[in-house]
Amino acid sequence: MRVNKITIAALAVVAGLSLTACQNDDDATGRSDPPAASTPSSSNGGSGSGGSDRGAGKDSGAKDSGAGEGTSAGTGSDEGGEIGKCRTDELEVTATDATVGGDTDGTVAVEFTNGGGRDCAISGYAGVDLKTDSGTLSAERTGEQSPSVVLEDGESVSFAVTYPVNDSGGSGVRVTGLVVTPPDETKSVTLDWPGAASLPVTDGSGTPVRVGPIGSAGQGG
């Protein structure tokens, strides 16, 4: 009996030591867990940094877009606020008989209408040539002062072409067309001649046709 009691006591001591060792191992394992848990925290921080970079990229793109819109809004404005000259392709050119009864000379009014979609400036003298059955006859300037005119889109301005009336009883020089070149332009427009059918024959000492400056329609020669 004594031997059995000693054996049982020894077994109890061994079992107690084993239990203590297991607990110590568990404690050690538990203490080592927190460092392992820190890894996901570091990973989350990296993902947040990536998100921040993407956010910065979006902000940069928005600024570029805004700058682009500002540049686009400025495009197309008149440089220095200056108004350009009226061009032939922007002008509708018409001619009508403006002769007043009793006048010794005939008058044709040539009208420029701005259809270019912008304001434009026009001044000086237009080039005027009459086509005749005897060749081209160029008009002379009257020498009057020429005002500077700003034509808004859709507005018109006229000038006068004067010529002698053929009352000689003869056939005279037959007029077949009117060629008009706006001031400071080289492109011309050819129109039907609305005035008298013929001009008197001259001695060749000079042209009988005269042209007034822009704005002179109805003033005579």
C-alpha positions in Angstrom: 0.0 0.0 0.0 2.8 2.3 0.8 4.4 1.7 -2.6 1.1 2.4 -4.4 0.6 5.7 -2.6 4.1 6.8 -3.6 3.5 5.9 -7.2 0.2 7.7 -7.3 1.8 10.8 -5.7 4.6 10.7 -8.3 2.1 10.5 -11.1 0.2 13.5 -9.7 3.4 15.5 -9.6 4.2 14.6 -13.2 0.7 15.5 -14.4 0.9 18.8 -12.6 4.2 19.6 -14.2 2.8 18.7 -17.6 -0.2 20.9 -17.1 1.9 23.8 -16.0 4.1 23.4 -19.1 1.1 23.5 -21.4 -0.2 26.6 -19.8 3.2 28.3 -20.2 3.2 27.3 -23.9 -0.3 28.8 -24.3 0.7 32.0 -22.6 3.8 32.3 -24.8 1.7 31.7 -27.9 -0.9 34.3 -26.8 1.8 36.9 -26.2 3.2 36.3 -29.7 -0.2 36.9 -31.4 -0.3 40.8 -31.3 2.8 41.2 -33.6 1.1 38.9 -36.1 -2.1 41.0 -36.0 -0.1 44.2 -36.9 0.5 43.0 -40.5 -3.1 43.7 -41.7 -2.9 47.2 -40.2 0.2 48.0 -42.3 -1.5 46.6 -45.4 -4.5 48.9 -44.8 -2.2 51.9 -44.5 -0.7 51.1 -47.9 -4.2 50.8 -49.5 -5.1 54.2 -48.0 -2.0 55.8 -49.5 -2.9 54.4 -52.9 -6.4 55.9 -52.6 -4.9 59.2 -51.7 -2.7 59.1 -54.8 -5.7 58.4 -56.9 -7.6 61.3 -55.3 -4.7 63.6 -56.1 -4.8 62.5 -59.7 -8.5 63.4 -60.0 -7.8 66.9 -58.5 -5.1 67.5 -61.0 -7.3 66.4 -63.9 -10.1 68.8 -62.8 -7.6 71.7 -62.7 -6.4 71.0 -66.2 -10.0 70.8 -67.5 -10.8 74.1 -65.9 -7.8 75.7 -67.5 -8.8 74.3 -70.8 -12.3 75.7 -70.5 -10.9 79.1 -69.7 -8.7 79.1 -72.8 -11.6 78.0 -75.0 -13.8 80.8 -73.6 -11.1 83.4 -74.5 -10.8 82.1 -78.1 -12.5 84.0 -80.8 -12.6 87.4 -79.0 -11.5 90.4 -81.1 -7.8 90.9 -80.6 -7.2 94.3 -79.0 -10.8 95.2 -79.7 -10.0 96.2 -83.3 -12.6 95.9 -86.1 -11.3 94.3 -89.3 -11.9 95.7 -92.8 -15.0 94.6 -94.8 -14.0 91.9 -97.3 -15.6 91.3 -100.6 -16.9 87.8 -99.6 -18.7 89.4 -96.6 -20.5 92.0 -98.6 -23.7 91.8 -100.6 -23.3 94.2 -103.5 -26.3 95.7 -105.3 -26.8 98.6 -107.8 -29.9 100.6 -108.5 -30.8 103.6 -110.7 -30.9 106.7 -108.4 -31.3 109.3 -111.1 -33.5 112.3 -110.1 -35.7 113.9 -112.8 -34.2 117.1 -114.1 -30.6 116.2 -113.2 -28.1 116.7 -116.0 -26.2 113.5 -115.1 -27.5 110.1 -114.4 -26.8 108.4 -111.0 -26.4 104.8 -110.0 -26.3 103.9 -106.3 -24.1 101.0 -105.3 -24.9 99.5 -101.9 -22.7 97.3 -99.7 -24.6 95.2 -97.1 -22.6 93.5 -94.4 -23.5 89.8 -94.3 -20.3 88.5 -92.7 -21.7 87.9 -89.2 -19.3 90.4 -87.6 -18.8 94.2 -87.5 -16.4 95.5 -90.2 -15.0 98.8 -91.2 -15.1 100.4 -94.7 -13.9 103.7 -96.0 -12.4 105.3 -99.1 -13.4 104.7 -102.7 -14.5 101.5 -104.4 -13.1 100.6 -107.7 -15.7 101.0 -110.5 -15.5 99.9 -114.1 -18.2 100.0 -116.7 -18.2 97.3 -119.4 -19.2 98.7 -122.7 -19.3 97.6 -126.3 -16.2 99.7 -126.9 -14.2 98.2 -124.0 -13.8 98.8 -120.2 -14.4 102.4 -118.9 -12.9 103.1 -115.4 -14.6 105.7 -113.2 -12.6 108.6 -111.8 -12.8 109.6 -108.1 -14.6 112.9 -107.2 -12.0 113.8 -104.6 -14.5 114.2 -101.8 -13.5 113.4 -98.2 -14.2 109.8 -97.3 -15.7 109.1 -93.9 -14.8 105.9 -92.0 -17.9 103.7 -91.6 -18.3 100.7 -89.2 -20.9 98.3 -90.6 -22.7 96.1 -88.1 -23.8 92.8 -89.3 -26.8 93.4 -91.6 -26.2 97.1 -92.1 -25.6 98.8 -95.4 -23.8 101.8 -96.9 -23.9 103.2 -100.4 -21.9 105.3 -102.8 -22.8 107.1 -106.0 -21.6 106.6 -109.6 -22.5 109.4 -111.9 -22.4 109.5 -115.7 -23.5 111.8 -118.5 -26.9 111.2 -120.1 -26.8 110.4 -123.8 -29.2 113.0 -125.3 -27.3 113.3 -128.6 -29.9 111.2 -130.4 -27.2 108.8 -131.5 -26.6 105.2 -130.3 -23.7 106.3 -128.1 -21.6 103.8 -126.2 -23.7 100.8 -124.9 -23.1 99.8 -121.3 -23.2 96.0 -120.7 -22.1 95.6 -117.1 -20.8 97.2 -113.9 -17.7 95.9 -112.1 -17.3 96.9 -108.4 -14.3 96.3 -106.2 -14.7 97.2 -102.5 -12.1 99.5 -100.9 -8.7 97.8 -100.1 -9.8 94.6 -101.9 -8.7 93.0 -105.1 -11.8 90.7 -105.6 -14.5 92.2 -107.7 -18.2 91.7 -108.2 -19.9 92.1 -111.6 -23.4 93.4 -111.7 -26.0 94.3 -114.3 -25.9 98.0 -115.2 -29.2 99.6 -113.9 -28.6 103.1 -115.5 -29.3 104.4 -119.0 -28.5 102.0 -121.7 -25.8 104.1 -123.3 -23.3 106.9 -122.7 -22.6 109.7 -125.1 -19.5 109.3 -127.3 -16.6 111.4 -126.1 -13.5 112.8 -127.8 -11.3 110.5 -125.7 -9.9 113.3 -123.5 -11.1 111.6 -120.3 -13.7 109.4 -118.7 -17.2 110.8 -118.3 -17.9 108.5 -115.3 -17.2 109.5 -111.8 -17.4 107.7 -108.4 -18.0 109.2 -105.0 -16.6 107.9 -101.7 -18.3 105.4 -99.4 -21.4 107.1 -98.0 -21.9 109.5 -100.9 -25.0 108.0 -102.6 -27.4 110.7 -103.7 -24.8 113.5 -103.4 -24.2 113.7 -107.1 -20.9 114.2 -108.8 
